[in-house]
Amino acid sequence: MRQKIKYNLLILLDIVLINISVITAYLLRFDGNYKNIPYEFKSNIIYLALIASGIKIVCFLFFRLYNSLWRYAGPHELISIVAATFTGNAFMLSYIFISQTKVPRSIFIITFLIDILLIGGTRFAYRVLRKIVRSGLVLRSKNSKKIMVIGGGDAGAIIIKELKLHPELRSVPVAIVDDDTTKLGKKINGVPIVGRRYDILSIVEQKKIDEIIIAVPSASNKEINDIYSECSKTHCKVKILPSVTQLIDESVVMQKIRDVDIEDLLGREPIKLDVEEMASYIAGRVVLVTGGGGSIGSELCRQIASFNPKQLIILDNYENNVYDIQNELLFKYSALNLITVIANIRDKQRLENIFKKYKPDVVFHAAAHKHVPLMEANPTEAVKNNVFGTLNVAECADKFGAKRFVLISTDKAVNPTNVMGATKRIAEMVIQAINKHSKTEFVAVRFGNVLGSNGSVIPLFKKQIEQGGPVTITHPEITRFFMTIPEAVQLVIQAGAMAKGGEIFVLDMGSPVKIYDLARNLIRLSGLEPEEDIEIKFTGLRPGEKLYEELLLAEEGLEATKNDKIFVAQPVFTDLALLKREINCLKEIIANNLADEVKDYIQVIVPNYKKAQ
């Protein structure tokens, strides 16, 4: 009912304005003096005004001028007004010509211009007045936030426009920062560009900024990292518009703004993949993922499912994780032929039954014990899973004719200083040795830490921050390589496509990240200040822990591949008979419950393994 009243009132207002337009046009035509209008024209003014009202209101209805929300009036609405008034005056001119009514022809040019001024002016005046009133209320509100936008491009302009259109967000853009010096001093939607990124701290203090929005979707992660470093010197909340290839709908830009994640600060460039090559060895094939419920295994399953395998088999010993990834995949890929198997890779007979039944073409072996301190305290379990389990899966792949076998390895296998790394090095030796005697192509993919994976330092830090600290770091100088789970898995699948057999693929992990810096950034991303709100405590290196990690043994050499993020190390161990004898000795040691001798014998198999004292 209220909307109908507004609709009718707007029509009534337009009728009044149309009549004013006709009278004003006559006055302007005859020098502003009503007495100068000839009687033959003067007698038709009222008649002309009535006819103009009828014709023009019909045109306005046709051009749907009464269906727009004038609070959001913009160029599209202005074009509609011009088109409607032009059409209305054209019909008026045609009517006068046909009816031979005595009217000066120039009147219609003048009324066209006055119509645009009055009809458009009232509507845009409503928008401006409404905006001034609401902006004034927001500025006077104690809860409103002053916003700095970093980026004077299209994305920044859209964000400023959206903030101004939605005062209910109580966010007022007051300054823009952009590194393009030619933009300094100019304005975007009324907001001045006041400096470059290195001026952020001084601008925040001067303008009393509460929140910063990084709106540079084309920026690399390294640039984002540099920008955030400057923002972190302030006490402002920092948000980001993620990288988007195209801002199609301006109305959803505000929904894309989110808090800065630690992944944004890795400083890594986007990974380029050969999707066709990846799909070629997975599409239409039976693919088995061991450890498919884990953080790496489950992401492998997600990405493999997108390449249309003939069948995807998820194998894991832990039913809860498998249940979760199974439900997720079936929901997203309803046509996926998915098999979930609960099994332990230590059980050779169970594995043989699974391989015999499903005959997988491609095997991704992600099942492993990987927690360094836990494996240091339980070396026999590390050997059972990472060595015996890997040998079991590899022998089944060979026996039942799998075309390709990809082992997920770790940088800790290089010059290992802990049991976990040493057992993963033995696993690499297994697949290198068995590859020499098999038709299956056995390869390993070696990379460092993955952000957010089970046991990663990131979830631990976040939990410690939530609990109020302290955040514990083993050493102030300790560094690690980091990747996100999706990009690590993409490179694993890509490396699998390049396999010829026996290689160890080494992923480019970028520059090592100082864990101390990582902790400080995480604290700031939580809206807190390191050392003030959250204490950082150094606990000392744990048994078997390195100060820094390596990705390559000196004797392996390194060759580039067609993907600049993947390198290949050549086999350095291929004596399968010797390796099996040594593994059997390990089995006897464990069977005789000689746990203290396990680490000593691992050192026999992996000479560059340095036991923790």
ZIMOVEN-V284885 format. One line per field, one symbol per residue. ss: DSSP state (H for helix, E for strand, L for the rest). psi: psi as a letter, one per 30 degrees, with the letter a starting at -180 (. if undefined). burial: 1 if it has 16 or more other ideal C-beta (glycine too) atoms within 10 Angstrom, else 0. A space follows every 10 residues. Layout:
# ZIMOVEN-V284885
ss->???
psi->???
burial->???
This chain:
# ZIMOVEN-V284885
ss->LHHHHHHHHH HHHHHHHHHH HHHHHHHHHL LLLHHHLLHH HHLLHHHHHH HHHHHHHHHH HHLLLLLLLH HHLLHHHHHH HHHHHHHHHH HHHHHHHHHL LLLLLHHHHH HHHHHHHHHH HHHHHHHHHH HHHHHHHHHH LLLLEEEEEE LLLHHHHHHH HHHHHLHHHL EEEEEEELLL HHHLLLEELL EEEEELHHHH HHHHHHHLLL EEEELLLLLL HHHHHHHHHH HLLLLLEEEE ELLLLLLLLH HHHHHHEEEL LHHHHLLLLL LLLLHHHHHH LLLLLEEEEE LLLLHHHHHH HHHHHLLLLL EEEEEELLHH HHHHHHHHHH HHLLLLLEEE EELLLLLHHH HHHHHHHHLL LEEEELLLLL LHHHHHHLHH HHHHHHHHHH HHHHHHHHHL LLLEEEEEEE HHHLLLLLHH HHHHHHHHHH HHHHHLLLLL EEEEEEELEE ELLLLLHHHH HHHHHHLLLL EEELLLLLEE LEEEHHHHHH HHHHHHHHLL LLLEEEELLL LLEEHHHHHH HHHHHLLLLE LLLELEEELL LLLLLLLLLL LLLLLLLLEE LLLLLEEEEL LLLLLHHHHH HHHHHHHHHH HLLLHHHHHH HHHHHLLLLL LLL
psi->eeeeeeeeee eeeeeeeeee eeeeeeeeeh ggjeffkkef eeffeeeeee eeeeeeeeee eeghfgfljf fgkaeeeeee eeeeeeeeee eeeeeeeefh kjkkefefee eeeeeeeeee eeefeeeeee eeeeeeeeef kffkkkkkkj jhaeeeeeee eeeffifffh jjkfkkkkfj fffkflkjhf kkjfalefge eeeeeefhke kkjjiiffkl eeeeeeeeee efflglkklk jlkkfkiejf fgeeffkllk lfffgfgklk kkkieeeefe gekglkkkjk hffaeeeeee eeeeefghle kkkkklfjee eeeeeeeeee eeifgkjkkk kjlkffjeee eeeeeeefik ekkjjfklkf jeeefefiee eeeeefdeee eeeeeeeeeg hkekkjkjal fffkhkglee eeeeeeeeee feefefglfk jkllkklbkk kflkflfeee eeeeeeggal kkkekfgkll kklleeeeee eeeeeeffkf kfljkkkjga kkkkeeeeee eeeefgglkk feekkkkkfk klkgklelll fkkefelkkl afkffklkkl kfkgjeeeee eeeeeeeeee eghieffeee fefeeifgkj kk.
burial->0000000001 0001101110 1111110011 0000001000 1001100110 1110111011 0010100101 0010001001 1101101110 1110010000 0011001101 1101110111 0011001000 0001000100 0001111111 1100111111 1111101000 1111111110 0011000110 1011111001 0011000011 0111111010 1001111101 1101011111 1000000000 0011001001 0111111100 1010000110 1100111111 1111111111 1101101110 1111111000 1100110010 0000010101 1001100101 1001100101 1111111111 0100110111 1111111111 1111111101 0111111111 1111111111 1111111111 1111100101 1111111111 1110011100 1101100010 1010100111 1111111111 1111111110 1111111111 0011110111 1111100001 0001010000 0001110010 1110010000 0010111110 1010010010 0110010011 0000000110 1100110010 100
